[in-house]
Amino acid sequence: MTAFAIGPGLLTTLMFGLGSLGEPLLTRDNVMVGVALLTLIGWVLAASKISRTTPTLQTTTHHPLTPGESLLIVMIGLAVIIRIIVIAYWPFTAYDALWVYGYQGRLYFLTGLIPATIDYYPQFLQLQYTFGQLAAAEINDSAARAVLPLLHIGAILAAYNLGARLFNRRTGIFLAGLWALYPAVGEWGRMGDLEIP
């Protein structure tokens, strides 16, 4: 859950830094080296934390899922599957997805930088789209849109984690269900609007 939540933010920060330096540094090689370094740092930090953590005896009892919780988890899974299919096969018709994220992602991929004259929208999703195209090494809208299900799943996991840590597992499942099944979230998730991340 942490990787889903923090990973896109770190990737965006890396790409924003490379794209803002005024030279075409937003290239596949530079980004992949940066991702490898971020991954290595994450592994070192995780290994360090694991080595300092001593296992404790768990005294909490794990209760099986109730039928209602199980049904809600199945509904969340079906909603995610439907959204992945819609994201993969439904053509974008929304202005943001076509002319902001899609266009700017292509522009960043082709020029290797973020032009100083673009003052429209935060760069989070545009750079995520750019990463998909850099990974594919071509202008490829399918690769660019592949990030959208990951952002959507990350938001659902973050909602679950919030509810479960603040209250209990049942609250986490219900909060994730509210997030995943809310119709407006499905519409936002389809095109990757800013409200999702």
C-alpha positions as a printed Julia matrix, in Angstrom:
197×3 Matrix{Float64}:
   0.0     0.0     0.0
   2.87    2.34    0.78
   4.47    1.68   -2.59
   1.17    2.41   -4.36
   0.78    5.63   -2.39
   4.34    6.96   -2.43
   5.71    5.47   -5.68
   3.84    7.71   -8.15
   4.68   10.79   -6.06
   8.4     9.97   -6.01
   8.35    9.17   -9.72
   6.61   12.47  -10.46
   9.14   14.37   -8.34
  12.03   12.7   -10.18
  10.54   13.39  -13.62
   9.52   16.93  -12.71
  13.09   17.65  -11.62
  14.54   16.2   -14.81
  11.99   17.98  -17.0
  12.38   21.36  -15.3
  16.14   21.77  -15.66
  15.81   23.5   -19.02
  17.59   20.8   -21.02
  16.16   17.65  -22.58
  16.94   15.37  -19.6
  13.54   13.71  -19.44
  14.76   10.65  -21.35
  14.09    6.97  -20.93
  17.63    6.23  -19.69
  17.66    9.05  -17.12
  14.22    8.16  -15.78
  14.95    4.43  -15.56
  18.24    5.09  -13.74
  16.36    7.36  -11.34
  13.67    4.72  -10.78
  16.38    2.12  -10.11
  18.01    4.44   -7.55
  14.67    5.16   -5.85
  13.95    1.43   -5.73
  17.36    0.67   -4.25
  16.9     3.37   -1.59
  13.46    1.92   -0.77
  14.88   -1.58   -0.4
  17.71   -0.36    1.84
  15.27    1.55    4.06
  12.91   -1.45    4.24
  15.78   -3.84    5.07
  17.02   -1.44    7.74
  13.58   -1.24    9.32
  13.1    -5.01    9.2
  16.48   -5.62   10.84
  15.63   -3.22   13.7
  12.18   -4.71   14.26
  11.83   -7.56   16.71
   8.93   -9.92   16.18
   6.3    -9.69   18.9
   3.75  -12.25   19.92
   0.43  -11.45   18.3
  -2.32  -11.49   20.88
  -5.09  -10.21   18.65
  -7.61  -12.65   17.29
  -8.33  -12.55   13.58
 -12.02  -12.96   12.91
 -13.19  -14.43    9.61
 -14.86  -12.11    7.16
 -18.59  -11.72    7.55
 -20.78  -12.45    4.51
 -21.35   -8.71    4.07
 -17.62   -7.97    4.12
 -16.96  -10.78    1.64
 -19.67   -9.46   -0.68
 -18.24   -5.95   -0.48
 -14.74   -7.21   -1.34
 -16.15   -9.09   -4.36
 -18.01   -5.93   -5.46
 -14.8    -3.86   -5.12
 -12.94   -6.44   -7.21
 -15.63   -6.4    -9.9
 -15.62   -2.58   -9.96
 -11.84   -2.57  -10.44
 -12.04   -5.17  -13.24
 -14.77   -3.2   -15.02
 -12.74    0.01  -14.71
  -9.61   -1.66  -16.07
 -11.6    -2.86  -19.1
 -13.15    0.57  -19.59
  -9.76    2.3   -19.26
  -8.19   -0.13  -21.73
 -10.91   -0.14  -24.39
 -13.14    2.93  -24.04
 -11.92    5.91  -26.06
 -11.17    9.05  -24.11
 -13.7    11.78  -24.72
 -12.9    14.02  -21.77
 -11.03   17.27  -22.34
  -8.49   16.7   -19.55
  -7.53   13.23  -20.69
  -7.25   14.19  -24.36
  -5.77   17.68  -24.33
  -4.08   18.06  -20.99
  -2.69   14.74  -19.81
  -2.43   13.04  -23.2
  -1.12   16.03  -25.14
   1.35   17.19  -22.5
   2.59   13.63  -21.91
   3.36   13.33  -25.62
   5.02   16.76  -25.63
   7.26   15.9   -22.66
   8.18   12.57  -24.27
   9.11   14.21  -27.58
  11.01   17.22  -26.18
  12.57   15.65  -23.07
  11.57   18.62  -20.9
   8.63   20.51  -19.46
   8.28   23.78  -21.4
   8.26   26.83  -19.14
   5.24   28.25  -20.97
   2.84   25.49  -19.84
   1.06   26.81  -16.75
  -1.95   24.53  -16.9
  -2.71   21.93  -14.22
  -0.29   20.3   -11.79
   2.08   17.95  -13.59
   1.28   14.72  -11.71
  -0.81   12.89  -14.3
   0.95   14.32  -17.33
   4.24   12.94  -16.02
   2.62    9.57  -15.23
   1.43    9.44  -18.86
   4.95   10.42  -19.96
   6.42    7.55  -17.92
   4.23    5.04  -19.77
   5.44    6.37  -23.09
   9.06    6.42  -21.95
   8.73    2.8   -20.82
   7.29    1.89  -24.24
   9.93    4.05  -25.99
   7.26    5.49  -28.31
   4.11    7.58  -28.39
   1.73    4.93  -27.12
  -1.55    5.97  -25.53
  -2.24    2.46  -24.25
   1.06    2.45  -22.36
   0.35    5.95  -21.06
  -3.1     4.96  -19.81
  -1.75    1.84  -18.06
  -0.99    4.02  -15.03
  -4.68    4.79  -14.41
  -5.71    1.41  -12.94
  -2.67    1.49  -10.66
  -3.65    4.93   -9.34
  -7.22    3.72   -8.85
  -6.17    0.55   -7.0
  -3.76    2.61   -4.9
  -6.57    4.96   -3.87
  -8.77    2.01   -2.85
  -5.95    0.48   -0.81
  -5.23    3.85    0.81
  -8.92    4.19    1.78
  -8.86    0.68    3.27
  -5.65    1.37    5.15
  -7.0     4.64    6.56
 -10.19    3.04    7.87
  -8.48   -0.09    9.18
  -5.73    1.79   11.02
  -8.01    4.43   12.5
 -10.75    2.03   13.56
 -10.79   -1.61   12.45
 -10.77   -3.95    9.45
 -14.53   -3.67    8.92
 -14.34    0.12    8.74
 -11.47   -0.18    6.26
 -13.47   -2.52    4.02
 -16.52   -0.25    4.14
 -14.45    2.86    3.4
 -12.73    1.12    0.46
 -16.18    0.04   -0.76
 -17.55    3.57   -0.52
 -14.56    4.84   -2.49
 -14.57    2.1    -5.14
 -18.33    2.0    -5.72
 -19.06    5.73   -5.69
 -20.15    6.55   -9.29
 -18.23    9.81   -9.56
 -15.01    8.02   -8.59
 -15.64    5.56  -11.42
 -15.99    8.44  -13.86
 -12.83   10.13  -12.56
 -10.95    6.82  -12.53
 -11.83    6.21  -16.19
  -9.85    9.22  -17.38
  -7.46    9.75  -14.48
  -8.79   13.08  -13.31
  -6.93   14.86  -10.53
  -9.41   13.91   -7.84
  -8.29   10.25   -7.9
  -4.69   10.74   -6.71
